[in-house]
């Protein structure tokens, strides 16, 4: 079983569905409201566990009802929570999500996730050292992302960096990462002054640009390759990128070739959007393998 370490955010998603998105200063009627566990780190941890990974989460929650619910959800999905400790002086992170017009808009409040500091991560150094792959995102402090990239380079542990939400990064983080998976918008911010083709050629078999319904694009050292995705009827696209990253990490950690790993991740992501909630549609390993066959 692949040993997956996820370092990142945990939150409670507060999800409103509506027929259309309000403009500035406008009020519209919503159709429903739900609270569901989320956060990019937590989503990736849960997705990886459902896909057969042995997953350890490194993160923080608040010492509140949302924090308790997040921890219980991890445990229900088989995620090791030994390194997810409550913060007493901050509330749990929240994501405020509007589902409308076939897409989502999200405001993320870090709260306890700000306490995923370099010093906190150092307490779990042995988990990082012994992992087959580490996943990290950017809903935690930038200095922690820099620190973890250096740790992974020192330990020889592959790091999969999902640079979302988008922000510029020190070159050392890009150099230390084994895999980087921005969408088109994030790639434009991460590699300013470079076209997608130029960025891909500079980072062969490292940079994988996700293009939504078009699939995933990368450069293999000789040519640019697009691995197509799978067409489905989308219900909720929240968490599709997290599912892709988790599935990609699991496949890579199991030693699958790049294109096979991307196909596995694309299939998992396509299945994830067919149900409500970031984690609600995340498929099991059996579901992905059955649909691929």
C-alpha positions as CSV (number, residue, x, y, z in Angstrom):
1,X,0.0,0.0,0.0
2,X,1.4,3.4,-1.0
3,X,2.3,5.7,1.9
4,X,0.9,9.1,1.2
5,X,1.6,12.2,3.4
6,X,-0.7,15.2,2.9
7,X,0.3,18.5,4.4
8,X,-2.3,21.2,4.1
9,X,-5.6,22.7,5.0
10,X,-8.7,21.3,6.7
11,X,-12.0,23.3,6.7
12,X,-15.7,23.1,6.9
13,X,-17.3,24.0,3.6
14,X,-20.5,26.1,3.8
15,X,-22.2,25.5,0.5
16,X,-25.0,27.4,-1.1
17,X,-26.6,26.4,-4.3
18,X,-28.4,28.9,-6.5
19,X,-29.7,29.2,-10.1
20,X,-27.4,32.2,-10.6
21,X,-24.5,34.0,-8.9
22,X,-25.3,37.4,-7.3
23,X,-23.5,40.5,-8.6
24,X,-22.0,43.1,-6.3
25,X,-24.6,44.5,-3.9
26,X,-27.2,42.0,-5.2
27,X,-29.3,39.5,-3.3
28,X,-30.6,36.3,-5.0
29,X,-32.6,33.4,-3.6
30,X,-30.7,30.2,-3.0
31,X,-31.9,26.7,-3.4
32,X,-30.1,24.9,-0.6
33,X,-27.5,25.2,2.1
34,X,-25.2,22.4,3.5
35,X,-22.1,22.1,5.6
36,X,-19.6,19.4,4.4
37,X,-15.9,18.8,5.4
38,X,-13.4,20.3,2.9
39,X,-10.2,22.1,2.5
40,X,-7.7,21.3,-0.2
41,X,-5.4,19.2,2.1
42,X,-8.3,17.3,3.7
43,X,-9.9,16.7,0.3
44,X,-6.7,15.2,-1.1
45,X,-6.2,13.1,2.0
46,X,-9.7,11.7,1.9
47,X,-9.5,11.1,-1.9
48,X,-6.1,9.3,-1.6
49,X,-7.4,7.1,1.2
50,X,-10.5,6.1,-0.8
51,X,-8.2,5.2,-3.7
52,X,-6.2,2.8,-1.6
53,X,-3.4,4.9,-0.1
54,X,-2.2,4.6,3.4
55,X,-2.7,8.3,4.3
56,X,-1.3,10.5,7.1
57,X,-2.6,14.1,7.3
58,X,-0.5,16.9,8.8
59,X,-2.7,19.9,9.6
60,X,-4.6,21.9,12.2
61,X,-8.3,22.4,13.1
62,X,-9.9,24.7,15.7
63,X,-11.0,23.5,19.1
64,X,-14.6,23.8,18.1
65,X,-17.6,21.8,16.7
66,X,-16.3,22.1,13.1
67,X,-12.9,20.8,14.2
68,X,-14.5,17.7,15.8
69,X,-16.5,17.0,12.7
70,X,-13.4,17.3,10.5
71,X,-11.5,14.9,12.7
72,X,-14.4,12.4,12.7
73,X,-14.6,12.6,9.0
74,X,-10.9,11.8,8.6
75,X,-11.3,8.8,10.8
76,X,-14.4,7.6,9.0
77,X,-12.3,7.7,5.8
78,X,-9.3,5.9,7.2
79,X,-7.0,8.9,7.4
80,X,-4.4,8.9,10.1
81,X,-5.0,12.0,12.3
82,X,-2.1,11.7,14.8
83,X,-0.7,14.9,13.3
84,X,-3.9,17.0,13.1
85,X,-4.0,18.8,16.4
86,X,-6.6,21.3,17.6
87,X,-5.7,25.0,18.0
88,X,-7.3,26.5,21.1
89,X,-7.1,30.2,20.1
90,X,-8.5,30.0,16.5
91,X,-11.6,28.7,14.9
92,X,-11.5,25.9,12.3
93,X,-11.0,27.0,8.7
94,X,-14.1,27.6,6.5
95,X,-14.7,27.8,2.8
96,X,-17.8,29.7,1.7
97,X,-18.9,28.2,-1.6
98,X,-21.6,29.3,-4.1
99,X,-22.6,26.7,-6.7
100,X,-24.3,28.4,-9.6
101,X,-24.4,28.4,-13.3
102,X,-22.6,25.1,-13.5
103,X,-19.5,26.2,-11.6
104,X,-18.3,27.4,-8.2
105,X,-17.0,30.5,-6.4
106,X,-15.1,30.1,-3.2
107,X,-13.9,32.4,-0.3
108,X,-11.5,30.5,2.0
109,X,-10.9,31.6,5.6
110,X,-7.6,30.1,6.8
111,X,-8.1,30.5,10.6
112,X,-6.5,27.4,12.3
113,X,-4.7,26.5,9.1
114,X,-2.4,29.4,9.7
115,X,-0.9,27.3,12.5
116,X,0.5,24.7,10.0
117,X,3.9,26.3,10.6
118,X,7.4,25.0,9.8
119,X,7.9,24.2,13.5
120,X,4.6,22.2,13.6
121,X,5.6,20.3,10.5
122,X,9.0,19.5,12.0
123,X,7.2,17.4,14.6
124,X,6.2,15.0,11.9
125,X,9.5,14.9,10.1
126,X,9.7,11.1,10.3
127,X,6.3,10.8,8.6
128,X,7.6,12.9,5.7
129,X,10.9,11.0,5.5
130,X,9.1,7.6,5.3
131,X,6.4,8.6,2.8
132,X,6.4,7.4,-0.8
133,X,5.1,10.8,-1.8
134,X,4.1,14.1,-0.1
135,X,1.3,16.3,-1.3
136,X,1.1,20.0,-0.4
137,X,-1.1,22.9,-1.4
138,X,-1.2,26.7,-0.7
139,X,-4.0,27.2,1.8
140,X,-1.3,27.1,4.5
141,X,1.6,29.7,5.1
142,X,4.0,30.2,2.3
143,X,7.0,29.7,4.6
144,X,5.7,26.2,5.4
145,X,5.5,25.3,1.7
146,X,9.2,26.5,1.3
147,X,10.2,24.5,4.4
148,X,8.5,21.3,3.4
149,X,10.0,21.5,-0.1
150,X,13.5,21.7,1.5
151,X,12.7,18.8,3.8
152,X,11.5,16.6,0.9
153,X,14.7,17.4,-1.0
154,X,16.8,16.5,2.0
155,X,15.0,13.3,2.6
156,X,14.7,12.3,-1.0
157,X,10.9,12.1,-0.7
158,X,9.0,13.1,-3.9
159,X,6.9,16.2,-3.4
160,X,3.7,16.9,-5.4
161,X,3.0,20.6,-5.3
162,X,-0.6,21.6,-6.1
163,X,0.0,25.5,-6.3
164,X,-3.6,26.5,-5.4
165,X,-4.7,29.1,-4.5
166,X,-2.3,30.7,-6.9
167,X,0.6,32.8,-5.8
168,X,4.2,33.3,-6.9
169,X,6.7,30.9,-5.4
170,X,10.5,31.0,-4.7
171,X,12.5,29.2,-7.4
172,X,13.8,26.8,-4.8
173,X,10.3,25.4,-4.3
174,X,9.8,24.8,-8.0
175,X,13.3,23.1,-8.1
176,X,12.6,20.9,-5.1
177,X,9.2,19.7,-6.2
178,X,9.1,16.4,-8.2
179,X,5.7,17.2,-9.7
180,X,3.8,20.6,-10.1
181,X,0.1,20.6,-11.0
182,X,-1.4,24.0,-11.7
183,X,-4.4,24.8,-13.7
184,X,-4.1,27.3,-16.6
185,X,-4.7,30.3,-14.3
186,X,-2.3,29.2,-11.7
187,X,0.4,28.4,-14.3
188,X,0.2,31.9,-15.6
189,X,0.9,33.3,-12.1
190,X,3.5,30.8,-11.3
191,X,5.5,31.2,-14.5
192,X,5.0,34.9,-15.3
193,X,6.4,36.0,-18.6
194,X,6.4,32.5,-20.0
195,X,3.8,30.9,-22.3
196,X,2.4,27.5,-21.2
197,X,4.5,25.9,-23.9
198,X,7.7,27.6,-22.7
199,X,7.0,26.6,-19.1
200,X,6.3,23.0,-20.0
201,X,9.5,22.7,-22.0
202,X,11.5,24.2,-19.1
203,X,10.1,21.5,-16.7
204,X,9.7,18.3,-18.7
205,X,7.9,15.5,-16.8
206,X,7.5,17.8,-13.8
207,X,5.0,20.4,-14.8
208,X,1.4,19.2,-15.5
209,X,-1.1,21.8,-16.5
210,X,-4.7,20.8,-15.9
211,X,-7.1,22.2,-18.5
212,X,-10.5,21.2,-17.2
213,X,-12.6,19.4,-19.7
214,X,-9.6,19.3,-22.2
215,X,-7.4,17.1,-19.9
216,X,-3.9,17.5,-18.7
217,X,-0.9,18.8,-20.7
218,X,2.8,18.1,-20.1
219,X,6.1,17.9,-22.0
220,X,7.9,14.5,-22.0
221,X,11.2,15.9,-23.2
222,X,10.5,15.3,-26.8
223,X,6.9,16.4,-27.4
224,X,3.9,18.1,-25.8
225,X,1.3,15.5,-24.7
226,X,-2.3,16.1,-23.8
227,X,-4.0,13.2,-21.8
228,X,-7.7,13.7,-22.4
229,X,-10.2,13.6,-19.6
230,X,-13.6,11.8,-19.5
231,X,-16.9,13.4,-20.3
232,X,-19.6,13.2,-17.6
233,X,-22.6,15.2,-16.5
234,X,-21.3,17.5,-13.8
235,X,-23.3,18.1,-10.6
236,X,-20.6,19.8,-8.5
237,X,-17.1,20.6,-9.7
238,X,-15.8,21.4,-6.2
239,X,-12.9,19.1,-5.3
240,X,-12.3,17.8,-8.8
241,X,-8.8,19.2,-8.8
242,X,-8.1,17.7,-5.3
243,X,-9.3,14.3,-6.5
244,X,-7.0,14.5,-9.5
245,X,-4.0,15.4,-7.4
246,X,-4.7,12.6,-4.8
247,X,-5.2,10.0,-7.6
248,X,-2.1,11.2,-9.4
249,X,-0.1,10.8,-6.2
250,X,-1.4,7.4,-5.4
251,X,-0.7,6.1,-8.9
252,X,2.8,7.6,-9.0
253,X,3.6,6.2,-5.5
254,X,2.5,2.8,-6.8
255,X,5.0,3.0,-9.6
256,X,2.6,3.5,-12.5
257,X,4.0,5.2,-15.7
258,X,3.2,8.9,-16.1
259,X,0.5,8.6,-18.8
260,X,-1.2,5.8,-16.9
261,X,-1.1,7.8,-13.7
262,X,-2.7,10.8,-15.4
263,X,-5.4,8.6,-17.0
264,X,-6.1,7.1,-13.5
265,X,-6.3,10.6,-12.0
266,X,-8.5,12.0,-14.8
267,X,-10.9,9.2,-14.4
268,X,-11.1,9.7,-10.6
269,X,-11.6,13.4,-11.1
270,X,-14.3,12.9,-13.7
271,X,-16.2,10.6,-11.3
272,X,-15.9,13.1,-8.5
273,X,-18.0,15.8,-10.1
274,X,-21.0,13.6,-10.6
275,X,-22.1,14.0,-6.9
276,X,-22.6,16.9,-4.5
277,X,-19.8,18.2,-2.3
278,X,-16.0,18.3,-2.6
279,X,-15.7,14.9,-0.9
280,X,-19.2,13.6,-1.7
281,X,-18.3,12.3,-5.1
282,X,-14.8,11.2,-4.5
283,X,-14.6,7.6,-5.8
284,X,-13.2,4.4,-4.3
285,X,-10.4,2.5,-6.0
286,X,-12.9,-0.1,-7.2
287,X,-15.1,2.5,-8.8
288,X,-12.2,4.0,-10.7
289,X,-10.8,0.7,-11.9
290,X,-14.2,-0.6,-12.9
291,X,-14.8,2.6,-15.0
292,X,-11.4,2.4,-16.6
293,X,-12.0,-1.2,-17.6
